Amino acid sequence: NGSAVGISWRDVAWLMLSDIVGTSVLTFSGVARQLGWLFTIVFLVGFFPLSMYVSVLMARTRKILSDDSQLESSAAGDLPRVDSMGEVARTSLGMHRAGSAVNVGVYGYTFLGQASYLLVLGTSLQQVFFSERLCLYVAVALGCAGLLIPVCAVRKLSESVILCAVNTLLVVIVVVLALVELARNPHQKEDTETRLIAADLDFTKALGPATNVIY
């Protein structure tokens, strides 16, 4: 119920759009070059129904557990709400260790994934202030300091809608600028050509780009 938590469906749409139109879009050309056009399209089309099926299963599982008669007492504070993947695992399996393992696996992976964003943030600042000769550690620290205030100011999901909307617009601007630059300089180097199937593609090399497609 979006109105109950102060967020509308339009706000949720902005949040989802920002999550989709993010780094995945910016790295899509590199993914297509690593896989080739054929496997890129096959993975996009093939993984879509699988992702939808998993999402439906997750939503139905949470609803079943939330509608369970034993969980109705959670409103009084006797039982925790089913509001995370760890709680879903703990409630469905009846094991506290299962919930802890899922929390460590899911949110630990998410935490480690933020390291790549910090590296991108640091290298971006290095390129912007190229004349200052900043080392990567200092650049990442400055980037984190600059984001500290807006991140701490966001306490609720509804308060992040504006940030997500701005993020989406910035991604669109970057893509448009890249297309304009490509139109102005149509002659590219030979090593930037995207083939139907990448020449050096094998199973291990396809895992990374395929993960990006799923994400």
Sequence and secondary structure as in RCSB ss.txt:
>XXXX:A:sequence
NGSAVGISWRDVAWLMLSDIVGTSVLTFSGVARQLGWLFTIVFLVGFFPLSMYVSVLMARTRKILSDDSQLESSA
AGDLPRVDSMGEVARTSLGMHRAGSAVNVGVYGYTFLGQASYLLVLGTSLQQVFFSERLCLYVAVALGCAGLLIP
VCAVRKLSESVILCAVNTLLVVIVVVLALVELARNPHQKEDTETRLIAADLDFTKALGPATNVIY
>XXXX:A:secstr
 TGGGT  HHHHHHHHHHHHSSHHHHTHHHHHHHH HHHHHHHHHHHHHHHHHHHHHHHHHHHHHHTSGGGGGGG
GTSS  S SHHHHHHHHHT HHHHHHHHHHHHHHHHHHHHHHHHHHHHHHHHHTGGG   HHHHHHHHHHHHHHH
HHH  SGGGGHHHHHHHHHHHHHHHHHHHHHHHH     GGG   SS TT  HHHHHHHHHHHH 
